[in-house]
Amino acid sequence: MAIVSAAQIPTLTQLYKSNKLKPAPAGANPPSTAIGPQTIPAPSQALNGRVGLYRGDITKLGVDAIVNAANNSLLGGGGVDGAIHRAAGPSLLSECLMLDGCDTGSAKITSAYALPCKRVIHAVGPIYSRGQPESSEEKLGGAYKKSLELAAEYGCRSVAFSCLSTGIYGYPSKDAAAVALSAIRKFLEEDTEEKVKLVVIVTFVSKDVDAYDKALPLFFPPTPDASGTAPSAEKET
């Protein structure tokens, strides 16, 4: 499979324009999260142009950084974690051995070695707790927030996220998508210098694909003309 550059990944603006992403149904609101928003925010061409959506293999993305769904040891595992370590080669494990693990809800950054990206950000999401969903949300949001902060700190203008905690950690994809998009939207709104130019959501399995197709229009709605051009009277966020 050929390497996919950041420029080849469609943004939400492009997906709405091509009708591959549909607006939310009338009267719908985002799932409630601690970060918010609680209602569908005002459409923003600027923000929609900074979020991309890609279905496929994250190890083939030629972006500045990819975010690995890591475990606390940072030494590899199953699923996307194992795939990233295999594609990067043994030097990634050697560097991770020096990091002394990572707390749940946080992230650490390494070189990418044989991967086509420049950096790997290892984010540790929580094992989902049905008895303590607020704690799970806080830790998942923290993993996304720390990952974006590291991307900005290390000059990674484009960063692609795997779906944190939705595999064997059991976080329901619908709820995880809401937390992820809440954290991403908040970061982009505050990143007025655009240190991170593009944030890409990478989906692979059907449940994550469906969750993000439904959640994205609730957090990043299309501009009113659905063409990617904001009306002149619109004030963008």
Secondary structure by P-SEA (a helix, b strand, c coil): cccccccccccaaaaaaaccccccccccccccccccccccccccaaaaaabbbbccccccccccbbbbbcccccccccaaaaaaaaaacaaaaaaaaaccccccccbbbbbbccccccbbbbbbbcccccccaaaaaaaaaaaaaaaaaaaaaacccbbbbcccccccccccaaaaaaaaaaaaaaaaaacccccccbbbbbbccaaaaaaaaaccccccccccccccccccccccc
